[in-house]
Amino acid sequence: MLPDKQTHSRDLLIQIRAALSHADTSLLPDDRIDHWLRLCSCHEQTLLEALLLGGAIALHRQQPELAFLRLLNGKARTPQKDVVLPLLIKAAQAAGAAKAAEQFTAELATQSPGELDFSKKVSLSDLKAYIDSKKSLADRANAAQIPSLPKLVAPLRDPAKQPVDVLIPVYRGHAATLECLHSLLDAKNANHTAHQLIVLDDASPEPALIAAIAQLAEQHSLTLIHHPINLGYIRGINRAMALHPDRDLVWLNADTRVQGNWLDRLRTWAYSDAHIASVAPLSNNGELLSFPVPQRPFPMPTPEHHHALDESAAQWPGTDLIPLDFPCGFCMYVRRVALVDVGYLDETTLQGGYGEETDWSLRAMARGWRHLAAPNLFVAHRGSLSFGADKRRLVERNNAVIRRRYPSAERDFDRYLARDPLRPARQALQRARLGELRQWMQQAIGPEPLLGDISPHPRQLHLLPPPALSDILSPFFTQAEYTTGLQMPPAGLLWLTWERGEAGLRLTLGAALPALPCLLDYPAHPAPDSGPNLLADLQSLPLQGLVIHRPAELPAALHELAADLGRPCALRQLPLPADHSAANPLPPGASLLLPAAALIPAYSSRWPQAAVHLEPSPPRAHPNPTLSWPTNKPHTFIIGDRLDRSFVAHRWLSLARRLASTSSAWQLVLTHSTPWRQQLWNTGQVLDLPMGITDLSAPQLARLSGCLAVLSLDSAPDATWTAPVIARRFALPLMAPQTPVTQELGARPLPKDMTMPMDTPSATTELHPPTSADTPRSQSSITPKPISSQPAQIPEPTSQSERLFLNIGCGRDNPSRLPETFREPEWRQIRLDIDPGVKPDLLCSSTDLGAIADQSVDAIYSSHSLEHLETHQVPQALAEFHRVLKPDGFALITLPNLRAIAALIAAGRLADTAYESPIGPITALDMLFGHSNSIAAGNSYMAHRTGFDAERLGQSLLAAGFAEVRVRQGECFDLWAFAHKKQTQRPASN
């Protein structure tokens, strides 16, 4: 059973550590170490340590690329970064990746030297010396004998009637700082609020900048204060706040730009309630205040675009106070009475200029103060000019301090982000830009590309499956998100995507407008005559046509929308069905875009009425990458297939298992999400290639991880083939079975020593095929054939190849939610449920399947149904499962895992969102007692009445008579069980 294997894995790790502690590592041969590490990688409890030990061993063997890949996966799985970072630095240095080594060194330096025990964890004297040599900013300030801060006292005069001190710390950034100051001077007369502009020269190394500011101070009402040494942001602001004890304050970064009566708007919100401590505006780069997407930095708009954005924001009609639990200090109005009560910024523990406003705001909230967002003000912010390369170190270090000081802060931040109180304000600002969007489309110049080409054009609407632009498989994926942090879609792109949330399907219309992206949200089914209506808005735009990407995944609501629009449409990445009968009809006048001319005959045969075109820019593999086979290093390959077709996924699973069983030097890596990920990981032969953990580009990351090529095992690729796209992303050669399509798209033959596992495993060889709400729906998805709901025998299969499976507790009909195996054409579904509202084929309880004859179905699928029974009813239901199954049939069962849920509760996360499901966020309470929202709405069928861990589920199935039972832990606090019914003994043939 699984617990024994996990115990065995822990024992293996102990033996590996013991062998490595000896000077003579030959006590444990390399091949045995590799085999044991592979076994340890198959279990979640030992996976992390296996990754770290495997990375250390690869370093010892002088295999830095393999070490880097293993350690990068380990870093993604552990909060104890100080354990893995020293090894990652050594691996990056050994592989010649100085940039990555510098990044990890800066991250390691955020730990206090006293918290790192190098003698026990790793011997890296050069890193220890680096950290020990770092003196804190507080030490340097004390050495300079900076005067202590005066005590904060209650103001003698009402700050609401006094001028406001606008504090602008300056260090670097000549052009940006002067632009900021000129915007403040230009806006001074537009504000009725009296204010004093105070520039804090923090010992700037740019004398020309300070000279220009001094000249402005002579000509305008501006105060310039010089610091004799560099105090840093926090100490400088603190001393400036003590200048006028009766005044409110604004903390304003020198890389911002203001417009109009910006200060009047901030002050109005600040005095809208007696308990307001601070107010901050919207911005292109303002953490939670970022527009159009929170927590995403966007480029600073031009003054003209900024003016238009701010004018539109100023029209905000709302009067409700919008809470801002975690303000951003780029522009922050602070009331003097709150400052006196809460105190100065923390200049003893925090360093630089990051996180100090978070610490101050959390202290203020603990004392009953509130923070607000100003939805009617937009302040432009460039970001990071004054701190350069030190930003990462400052952010990581100060965030670590805040996490220790406020243990619940991260959880509270996540809850705030999930609530997103600023979303109505952002959407109001976006809707005010519809005229700008229409003008942008009308004024687009240049020839319009062929409808369906990936060259963006404002009058072609691309329907993109989520995660749309951030999907590495998307034709519009940009590396900029990882290398610069900026979130900008390709110029000229107009797109529509969707997201399933608690409120149902939400549609988002996006446009790459010149200033900032326009992102408009719409409900899939709008209420009549109220609220935003996507169809009406699209009909008002000068659309040339629609481009539908991966149409098999398109929700029904968008199929209806495309039909109602009546515009020409082109389809990309359309799966090729096995035969004519499975070819779904296309929209009238639709055209098909194909990546290879070799595919045109097959698609023209399936859809003779459609115009078929070759893509102008097909995703051919990178043309010039060199391919060499190092003899002394592991061979690492990227999985190039998307694994949305089960026979291809089974081939990869078979290959990974074969490589593991032969202790092969091959290593496989995944670059994108797939429902098959956990099963591939469980072989011990597959790792991730995590994007976004480093500042490296995709080709740099692949090269540093030792990736030699992208492999595909798809012997019948169609328009959905992703391997050439991945090969181009990572600038690697592509290797695949040689067919006319693969050859046309630049694929080389597979390695000669690679035996292709072309056989497709049967459904009974695996515990389960994966299932997910996000699993793509293929063209071959079956449609359940209705049968009588009256008590009767299950109908016979309509063909010899057809197999019947009973879906117990089926819920509403949704074939895309079925496991991949049951979506193959050979399977026919019979839906059974106790709830008449879901319109099942059979209406009865799983404890009494009397309507079904003995040995009449080939398989049973039970997804989250057994936990709804009483405890004493479970044996009855499982006995019925066994009775109706044919000999050699199987049951596939999934349900909540009480042990995993208990761990969640023990971690203090009883009511936190554990994961998102199609019916909304799921908490530990929901998994224990049933979905609370559904129960509250009157659906008592959703209540849970019993529970299982792996041992109870396995023993219950064995007791019901199943001959073979396997139970494994899933990815969403669930268990999966495969139970096989013994085959009837056949008489021996003569």
SULGI-V575895 format. One record per residue. PHI is phi in whole degrees, -180 to 180 (none if undefined). Layout:
phi = {PHI PHI}
This chain:
phi = {none -59 -56 -65 -65 -66 -62 -61 -63 -65 -63 -63 -62 -60 -67 -64 -62 -64 -68 -69 -75 -83 -64 -95 -74 -72 -59 -129 -59 -58 -66 -72 -57 -62 -64 -67 -62 -65 -64 -67 -73 -82 -127 -59 -68 -115 -62 -61 -66 -64 -64 -68 -64 -63 -65 -63 -67 -63 -63 -61 -86 61 -120 -63 -67 -65 -60 -62 -63 -65 -71 -65 -66 -65 -62 -71 -116 -130 -78 -87 -65 -68 -77 -96 -62 -59 -69 -63 -63 -63 -64 -64 -65 -66 -87 79 -99 -65 -64 -65 -62 -65 -62 -68 -64 -63 -67 -66 -68 -72 -80 -66 -53 -68 -89 -106 -113 -67 -65 -97 -97 -164 -93 -136 -65 -65 -70 -64 -65 -62 -70 -64 -76 -77 -104 -70 -62 -63 -62 -66 -65 -64 -63 -85 57 -69 -60 -71 -77 -69 -70 -76 -126 -62 -64 -81 -118 -69 -60 -65 -108 -107 -61 -107 -87 -99 -99 -123 -71 -130 -136 -127 93 -58 -66 -66 -65 -67 -63 -61 -66 -65 -66 -68 -68 -65 -90 -60 -74 -78 -107 -80 -74 -65 -156 -118 -87 -121 -96 -106 -78 -91 54 -62 -83 -114 -61 -64 -65 -67 -65 -67 -67 -60 -66 -63 -64 -72 -91 -133 -79 -146 -105 -115 -114 -99 -94 -64 -135 -74 -83 90 -60 -67 -66 -65 -64 -57 -70 -70 -69 -87 -65 -129 -66 -104 -109 -71 -137 -128 -88 -133 -68 -77 -109 -109 -143 -111 -139 56 -84 -59 -73 -59 -66 -63 -66 -59 -67 -62 -107 -79 -156 -68 -102 -81 -97 -151 -140 -138 -94 -69 -161 -76 -147 -145 57 -65 -90 -65 -123 -93 -129 -64 68 -126 -82 -124 -60 -70 -70 -66 -56 -67 -67 -62 -60 -65 -63 -69 -63 -68 -63 -64 -84 -52 -87 -74 -121 -68 -76 -101 -67 -133 -68 -132 -67 -120 -83 -64 -156 -145 -82 -123 -79 -62 -64 -71 -61 -63 -75 -90 106 -68 -65 -77 -101 -88 -101 -84 -128 70 -140 -134 89 -66 -71 -66 -60 -66 -67 -68 -63 -66 -64 -65 -102 95 -84 -124 -123 -123 -98 -102 -72 -100 -139 -125 -111 -76 -143 -76 94 68 -71 -83 -114 54 -71 -78 -57 -58 -63 -65 -62 -63 -66 -69 -64 -63 -63 -66 -63 -70 -77 -128 -58 -92 -63 -63 -65 -66 -63 -62 -65 -63 -63 -68 -70 51 -63 -86 -59 -59 -68 -64 -68 -63 -66 -66 -66 -69 -99 -59 -65 -64 -63 -63 -65 -60 -70 -68 -93 -61 -111 94 -67 -79 -70 -55 -58 110 -68 -87 -75 -64 -144 -58 -99 -116 -94 -96 -93 -115 -63 -66 -88 55 -74 -89 -81 -63 -88 -73 -66 -108 -61 -125 -75 -59 -58 -92 -93 -120 83 -82 -111 -133 -74 -59 -59 86 -86 -119 -142 -135 -136 -146 -150 -97 -135 -61 -89 101 -79 -119 -103 -129 -95 -119 -144 -85 -66 -60 -81 -136 -58 -95 -129 -108 -94 -141 -74 -66 -128 -67 -70 -60 59 -153 77 -67 -126 -63 -59 -64 -66 -67 -66 -85 -102 -81 -78 -82 178 -114 -120 -101 -93 46 -60 -65 -98 -70 -62 -59 -62 -80 -60 -65 -62 -61 -66 -68 -68 69 -91 -58 -139 -122 -112 -117 57 -85 -64 -93 -69 -69 -147 -62 -67 -92 -81 -68 -66 -95 -59 -57 75 -71 -116 -114 -107 -119 -81 -141 -64 -65 -88 -60 -59 -65 -70 -66 -70 -72 -127 -64 -83 -93 -80 -110 -126 -87 -58 -62 -128 -66 -80 -70 -62 -53 -74 -121 -70 -85 -128 -129 -115 -64 -87 -111 -133 -63 -96 -106 -130 -91 -73 -92 -88 -79 63 -93 -113 -64 -68 -72 -61 -64 -64 -65 -64 -65 -63 -61 -68 -67 -63 -66 -71 -102 53 -68 -82 -75 -129 -107 -133 -102 -115 -146 -74 -157 -63 -90 -58 -64 -66 -66 -61 -66 -75 78 -113 -126 -125 -91 -114 -67 -92 90 -77 -120 -87 -74 -72 -59 -63 -64 -65 -64 -65 -66 -85 79 -73 -94 -164 -102 -110 -130 -111 -82 -88 -138 -68 -122 -69 -91 -63 -101 -58 -63 -64 -65 -61 -70 -57 -101 52 -122 -68 -111 -126 -159 -55 -82 -132 -55 -70 -65 -67 -64 -93 89 -83 -89 -64 -64 -54 -63 -86 -101 -84 -73 -82 -81 -77 -93 -62 -73 -66 -92 -83 -113 -59 -167 -76 -69 -136 -162 -63 -97 -61 -60 -97 -83 -65 -89 -57 -80 -108 -58 -91 -65 -129 -65 -88 -79 -55 -165 -74 -64 -66 -70 -58 -80 -149 -65 -84 -76 -124 -104 -129 -98 -96 -90 71 -68 67 -69 -66 -154 -57 -68 -87 -73 -58 -57 -57 -78 -97 -74 -60 -71 -96 -120 -95 -118 -91 -130 -157 -90 -97 -65 -66 -94 54 -77 -71 -124 -105 -167 -88 -70 -81 -144 -99 -60 -75 -117 -72 -59 49 -118 -124 -85 -156 -127 -119 -126 -106 53 -120 -63 -69 -86 -89 -70 -59 -72 -87 -60 -60 -62 -65 -68 -65 -66 -55 -66 -65 -83 -76 -70 -55 75 -80 -144 -116 -116 -127 -133 -164 -65 -100 -62 -66 -65 -67 -62 -64 -64 -67 -62 -84 79 -116 -58 -107 -77 -70 -85 -164 -97 -123 -60 -100 117 -67 -116 -110 -62 -61 -63 -71 -78 -114 108 -64 -65 -65 -68 -65 -64 -81 104 -91 -71 -64 -82 -72 -95 -126 -153 -154 -142 -114 -61 -67 -65 -65 -63 -65 -65 -70 -63 -65 -79 109 -70 -80 -137 -134 -129 -126 -135 -85 -89 -97 -122 57 -130 -117 -125 -125 -113 -123 -105 -88 -62 -76 -64 -66 -95 -65 -67 -84 -74}
